[in-house]
Amino acid sequence: MRFILKYLHPYLKRAGGGMVSKFLATLTELFLPWLLARMLDDIVPTKNANQVFLYGGIMLLCSLIAWVGNILANRVAASVARDCTRTLRHDLFGKITRLTSREIDRFTIPSLISRMTTDTYNVYRMIGMMQRIGVRAPLLLVGGIIMTMSQDPVLASLLLAILPFMGLIVWFISKKGVPLYGVLQKNVDTLVRVVRENMNGIRIIKALSKTEDEKKRFQQINEAVAGSETKAASVMAINSPTMQFLLNMGLVLVVVVGARRVSAGVTGTGDIIAFLSYFTIILNAMLTITRILTMYSKALASSRRIEEVLNAQEEEALGGEHEEVPGAPHVEFDHITFSYNKKVPDVENVSFALQRGQRLGILGPTGSGKSTLIKLLLRLYDTDQGAVRISGVDVRDIPLEKLRRMFGVVFQNDAIFRGNIGENVRLGREISLEDIDRALRDAQASFVAEKGGIEAEVVSRGQNLSGGQQQRLLLARAMAGQPDILILDDAASALDFKTEAALRAALREGYHQSTVITIAQRISAVMHSDLILVMEDGQVQGLGTHEELMENCPLYREIAQLQLGGNEDE
Amino acid sequence: MSERRGGMRGMPIKGQAEKKPVNKRATILRLLQYMMHFKWWLFIALALTIVSNVFAMIGPTLSGRAIDCIAEEGGVNFQGVAYYGLLMLLFYLGSSILSYLLSILMVHISRRVTLRMRKDLFERLADMPVGFVDTHPVGDLISRIFYDTDTINTSLSSDVVHVLASIITIFGSLIMMLSISPKLLLVFAVTIPLSLVITTFITRRTQPLFRLRSRKMGELNDFSEEMITGLKTLKAYNQEDNTLASLDDLNEEVVTAYYKSEYYSSVMGPSVNLVNNLSLSLISVFGAIMFMHGNITIGNISSFVQYSRRFSGPINEIANIYGELQSAIAAADRVFNLLDEPLEKADAPDAYPLTDVKGNVEMQNVSFGYEKGKTILKNLSFEAKQGALIAIVGPTGAGKTTLINLLMRFYDIDSGRLTVDGQPVDELTRASLRRAYSMVLQDTWLFSGTIFDNIAYAKPGATREEVEAVAKAAKIHHYIMSLPDGYDTVITDDGANISKGQKQLLTIARAMLVDARMLILDEATSNVDTRTEVQIQQAMRRLMKDKTCFVVAHRLSTIRHADLILVVRDGNVVERGTHRELMRMNGFYRELYDAQFS
């Protein structure tokens, strides 16, 4: 909560002004029943019609003041909520983009998305709500009690006696109800998952004629959701009728006890009528407060989730300026060991060096640590032992922005953004149209012309492109910047052999200045490299040229025979 | 993803973006019709609402009477006060009990409504053709099945009761006030029109603003989701600041849209309050004057004031509820749209099951396109004899997966003839045709359940021995046994806890359980590394033995022994023959093959 206050801080004056306005408005409203009581008890017996009109006029004036004050306060509240949320979203999103990969892994991407969307929305609603109703409802409650107290303390204490009971009910319901909603949420997650599974597996389900079984499976979880919802809602259903009954009980007591007081001459009949009005005001305030409380607790949970991200570790953008070492290899891995979970190493003791313009191929089964090496080079993660150097400078000593400007990368399952083809290739960088065209040509993306050129629309996640088209678009993005170092992680797996061969030729001719690192499972994609690194289980199994590895690396030879085996006998 | 959805390349994805005007009246009628399934429940709810509100309505009259007893000339009438006090207690108690019962009843009704609605929706979806799922975003379908039904239900169970209660309260208070003093009621001749003018004015002004703000919020959510998902890429290309700048622009639009809508809508509450207070002031003044002339008792003024408060409250509420009902109607429209989607065409009435399958598959002059006018396969003919191996090769996106879609009848051919054992497939029942195939797709599909359940899925009542046997054949048994819970290990989140390759082996084991005469392998080993592939080659060969096999492959080395290779390019089969024949032809296949080793 303190953290939300930090965001409110610059607007405290404005918010304070709004609250004062709300305060005054609420106060004038509270005077209305009192004025009515005075009218009935004090003026009417004097039979002075002018006085009645005067009181009526005052009531009207109070109403108008309340009207203006409330509108003003509401608008201020909306503007404060707007300004806070603007900053909050800016800070949160900015922070998310700067998080270290390790922190992103910890939060997980879906969770970060929901923090950015649902949670900021909940906080926004709370900031507005708290200023509007959060001031008004307690004020009505307290003000109502004070007004009744000043009129007749004995009758007012009847009211006060009821409040603890109401508090008890709120406590009981929230204690019982909240866990039930937790159960419900869990069941809902399962329901959503079952539907998702059915959509994704529709071919298998239909092929195996499992549709009826799946319907039964869905109906089971459907019943579970409905059941837990019923349970939770049944508890909540107690709330409003009991609250209403308690307050109405108070009303009856006021009338009965009031009768004695009037008889004793300590209270007027008009006062009792005013009391009845105050009771209604107080009842509504109580109901509103319980409603705000649930929202408040929801928003509190959200603000905690946001704060957690804002306090997480950022990538260090700084690094001292270090001179490049003349004659040092362009890219060098020096005894690298790294582990994601800090227990079992995912890559162990990896060393190699590449001169500018050389081509490295990395080959190995899934999960052997190939992609991890790339992430260390890009400094998405920092090594545990050893050093990654570029032109002799440790990557940890290169400012992040400068470091990453050296690269063109295609990741495995890389992202394609909504927009058009040109925008996806350019990706916010300053790249000329000629360079985009050249990159698309080199990436063998001839399909772009069929789609209508670089202005052709690309939908979110590139769903209107085939797997092969997506890969070629990503390749063009990586090649467009004429990068010093080009990294292709499984970037051509959806291309047929012919297209892939043309791509290799284009890379050979147009990018001899770039150092190229290619990760693949197909041996044909790496066998022509200057250097081939063979990985298995995070260990280097071989390092050398195709010929050398055929000679001395059993794993490489095995893979080669499997994938190329038939070539000779044709 | 892209491969499973391979069938829909180039097809537009339908979804929320596609907007057609909502026919409100038709939707409401339809919703009412749907609610008729629960008419008796709703009838009881209605009765309870009326009785409970009438009870509550009597309260102020009783308290007014009690006050009159207090104000009686010549001292307080204690007996009268006690009498009316007791009655008040009883009526309020009765009203509270009834309203509790009503809430419980509504909870049960809404349970029935959602249960039924979700069941109907899901079953509809399950019977839909594959093409429907291919072209609709999963998220959109999920939100219809879960969130839209929830919106409808909330609105039905709380809003409808609220509206009913409000209407009863309004009419009830009106009658009560009329019975107390028709003259005093004239006050409302001023305030009700005022209230109506204000609410309609504000609603009309704010509605487009509310629509704008939800649209903007949707855009912001989409943007956040897309960018956070692609964070790694953004980092690699130093796009943090640019992305943040785009977010700021969008965020500015969102917060401004929210502010604007609230700027106007925040007038609503205070204005309705103003009208209420205005009524109170007028009633007080005129009530006092009438009292002075002896035209009204003080207790009646009290009752009147209380009724007037009840009277004006619901008008405000109805305005609020109106907005919620709007969104419920929009949700109902989306739900009904899904329920109206055409089902997979039913089997012909005289369709018969495919029995004693031998596995002779023949296509004659088959043409097909996903969209009318866009033919993907043109006049394709080939014959696959029992036990033959048919390979389908070609560049990405050439239409290889389409053939599989047609064989399984996920889509129906446009023209030509497709037969199994000489029988045209459209004369067969779909279930029996599909059971005749065993299938492994590149896109590995596992559901959340144990490993045993996932393998045994293919064969109802499969024993542990059978499952272990196929797992051993698929070379996955060893791995399964290394897991702490063995075959009882629960697969979560689409198999996030196991590797792609292992998932593929599990689906291969599952396919081995199916006793079918025909087999489809669509890039079945593309996720398995070469070493493992060799290890399961024997198992694959056993799986393929004596079956008519259709194999889609990238790696040409794996299909060199095929009896027939169909080379697909741009939807046409451009070459056909055995590996040797094709190599000798020196055509497209040769080019593809040589490219592997260039």
Interface residues (C-beta under 8 A of the other chain):
Chain A: A25 E29 L32 L35 L36 M39 L40 I43 V44 K47 A49 V52 F53 Y55 G56 M59 L60 C62 S63 L64 A66 W67 N70 I71 N74 R75 A77 A78 S79 A81 R82 D83 T85 R86 R89 H90 F93 G94 I96 T97 R98 S101 I104 I109 L112 I113 M116 T117 Y121 Y124 G128 R132 V188 L191 V192 R193 V195 R196 E197 N198 M199 N200 G201 I202 R203 I204 I205 K206 A207 L208 S209 K210 T211 D213 E214 K215 F218 Q219 N222 E223 V225 A226 G227 E229 T230 A233 S234 A237 I238 S240 P241 T242 Q244 F245 N248 M249 L251 V252 V255 V256 G258 A259 R260 V262 S263 T269 G270 I272 I273 L276 S277 T280 E315 P365 T366 G367 L378 L380 E401 R404 R405 F407 V409 F411 D414 A415 F417 R418 L427 G428 R429 V459 S460 R461 Q463 N464 L465 S466 G467 G468 Q469 Q470 R477 A494 L495 D496 F497 K498 T499 E500 A501 R504 Q521 R522 S524 E558 I559 L562 Q563 L564 G565 G566 N567 E570
Chain B: S2 E3 R4 R5 G6 R9 G10 P12 I13 G59 S63 A66 I67 C69 I70 A71 G75 V76 F78 V81 A82 Y84 G85 M88 L89 Y92 L93 S95 S96 I97 S99 Y100 S103 I104 V107 H108 S110 R111 T114 L115 R118 K119 F122 E123 L125 A126 D127 V130 V133 V138 L141 I142 I145 F146 M217 L220 N221 D222 S224 E225 E226 M227 I228 T229 G230 L231 K232 T233 L234 K235 A236 Y237 N238 Q239 E240 N242 T243 L244 L247 D248 N251 E252 V255 T256 Y258 Y259 E262 Y263 S266 V267 G269 P270 S271 N273 L274 N277 L278 L280 S281 L282 S284 V285 A288 I289 F291 M292 I298 I301 S302 V305 Q306 R309 G394 P395 T396 G397 M408 F410 R430 A431 R434 R435 Y437 M439 L441 D443 W445 F447 S448 Y457 A458 P460 D493 D494 S499 K500 G501 V514 N527 D529 T530 R531 T532 E533 V534 H554 R555 L556 S557 R560 M583 E591 L592 Y593 A595 Q596 F597 S598
